């Protein structure tokens, strides 16, 4: 807490600092004016540069303009001047003597004077500052607020080109992230970063107060190494005082404008002008209290800062709030809801104001909120629609929203109660679809989901209703790893159905094709899905997130890793900006997936942990286990067997069925955790079993990745033929490069390994590129070509640096592989991990004498005398 209270580091202003230095060095101007909105960091930047001037040995001084001194001649500069002269002194003499006194502070050298809040200077002080600059008697750094009027002599500084004027923009997202990471000494989650950035609008002063409020309330905390906001902490009393000082002078009717915007922004300017007495919107905009802009052809207004609305709402009496909301609803109702958003906002204002509303309008608004994936609002509206007598449609909507939100107990109870109430096939299909979605995505009970869907299919006669349930059954089959069955179930639906049911079927088909490795066809399916997903009636439309996951998965599988990373990052950012934790969680998971393929293990840990936390918060158990697999794999690739095992234990504690689509990812994590612990034999067994399972399912993409792991760990000869066959089944450069890598390992061909390394690097797969180059270096040393070996080692080291601390046998053993056999490396690694010879023998299924012989040869080759020296000898290479 004390660290946060201390002055914050100056982040993101290096360009401005350099410009200030350049202005002083060039001598073309003798002043710099830093202009910007209140709290943007003008004073902080000016103070930083004043400290630089002091460090250079220059004399410095600082003064501050203010309301209290603005009525006194030289009031702002009084602290730097001797006792005030008598009344008989002429103004011109006063000005001259004041200038001489200021110049004298330089002690014969140049003076650097900081004038903070120069827009509040009294006329005499402003004139003196202008003279100091125009006569080059002192170098002035002045700060002014862009939204406030300034005295004419201050304006003349930049108007007459006596000063360099520098506009300070609010802090950008990257700068805020760097600042928070520095202050909090750790990374922040994407949602937390966005919330701070959005609420502060880049205002450094407001940002600091928001962080303090979060820490004081406990809403901002470090969870597993990532700082997260668990709620939206109320603004502190300090921040309220700052904002009320900006809003305090506003009187009616302008106050009505601010109240209306606080509860309903954005609002059309035409609507604001109808609030009663004539409103001077232009004055409010000039003072920075509101901002306007066009949305299409409609001119809309918002409050000048997001926190203005929070403070106004917090201070507004409940009755006043109801009156304002009802007034907004009445105006929209009077002119008619011209946009979908207008109807939704109308319903929300009516709901908040406690007014009555027709059930069908409330249901329609709830559908709109659901289709926009504003699930919190959809929940409120569906509850209101049920209370208002919205009937079965309202009940269905409420249950669907409960499923989408992951509210387990609520969803189960509502769905169980709804099925007997369904009066037609469409309603029965929607209940069944919601149950299947819940069982698969939230609980991971895919076999039960298949059974539920199949039972419903047998009782439905309406073709559209059957198609919806068949598509959901295919979804459950795919999630359970039964890919051929899923594709077979989808064929009739894709052939005849339209609307959201068909869109969902084409989506599931695309996901199946990604696993098979038919990426081009998967993208075609995805385009068809987007084309069909236009019917928002009935069951929920397909979440756009799902369409993007198909594309992202296809890009990863094909080896277009940078494209996949960009897509996932863009979708993740959109989810954060839109406040959708679902989108954020899904694409944090996909970012982790592509980062693992690239070898960016630290980033993968960060995103997998963030996704795990979000899915756990939403009680999406099935998705949680996928992210736990990724997190364990990231820890293992980073060399931390203990952390990987802890995550795997958390995975096991979920108690879910073992068979599911992404269990291959889990098997890979278990295998690499064994590698990190030095148990290569166990790793090989886990990977072989996973590869057999993937092949049985027809999941050629996972099979290729798993077999490539085996090749990387020393079993290339065993898997090379199948990897070559898979290169013909799985599209894209990545599959071909994996087959080439295995073949080059079998041949121990340094030239082929170097070519493979280049191919992997071109895709962005830096970890395996580094491994291939490292192995090429080993082969070159064994061939007694040290010059080429050094070049390959340097290349491997450069690629490994991009992998954020990844540690794999190929990287660790760049040197030792040249002199140790694979079995000797395995025995030495286990021994360095603390295992006794008997334990090593048992684990490797060899005799104790064999272990002793291997260790003796390792000692001789590495030049060490005892087991305790092995860790350093192996870890230094």
Helices and strands as residue ranges (DSSP letters): H 2-5, H 14-26, E 31-36, H 42-55, E 59-64, G 78-80, H 91-104, E 111-116, G 118-120, H 123-134, E 139-145, H 152-159, E 164-167, H 173-184, H 190-200, H 204-217, E 220-223, E 226-229, H 237-247, H 254-264, E 267-268, H 269-272, H 281-286, E 290-295, E 298-303, H 306-315, H 318-335, H 340-353, H 359-371, H 375-387, H 391-405, H 408-419, H 425-437, I 438-443, H 446-459, H 463-479, H 483-496, H 499-516, H 519-532, H 544-558, H 561-577, H 581-598, H 601-618, H 621-637, H 641-653, H 663-676, H 680-697, H 700-710, I 711-715, H 716-729, H 733-747, H 750-763, H 766-782, H 786-801, H 809-812, G 816-818, H 822-832, H 837-844, H 848-862, G 867-869, H 870-875
